[in-house]
Amino acid sequence: MTSDAQISPKAQEFMANFPTDERRANFDKIDQLREMTREFYTAASERAIERHQLELSEIELGGIECDRIVSKVGGTAGGHLFYIFGGAFIVGDPFSDLPIIGA
């Protein structure tokens, strides 16, 4: 590993010794895992919709379909949140994150 003056020696040591798993990921059950994740978060997402009076709609930004989530309750910040869902590109979805987004 090359030295980087911006990274402490302790951090460099940690990264150099970080255990890795060279096994290939098995995606045979990815659809099942995604469904289980969705089921797990659905109740919390539905509570967030009610608690924060969220209004969900679909819009297009720059040719990309997006979810628009607006709280009818409003907040103290008075701004906008541009939320990009990553979900490790494996499981989850923006609906599952409504408890975070809505708050």
URUR-V462241 format. One record per run of one state. SS is the DSSP state (2 for helix, 1 for strand, 0 for the rest). FROM is the first residue (numbers start at 1). LEN is the number of residues. If there is no record, write none. Layout:
BEGIN
ss={SS	SS}
from={FROM	FROM}
len={LEN	LEN}
END
This chain:
BEGIN
ss={0	2	0	2	0	1	0	1	0	2	0	2	0}
from={1	9	17	30	52	54	62	64	72	87	90	94	103}
len={8	8	13	22	2	8	2	8	15	3	4	9	1}
END
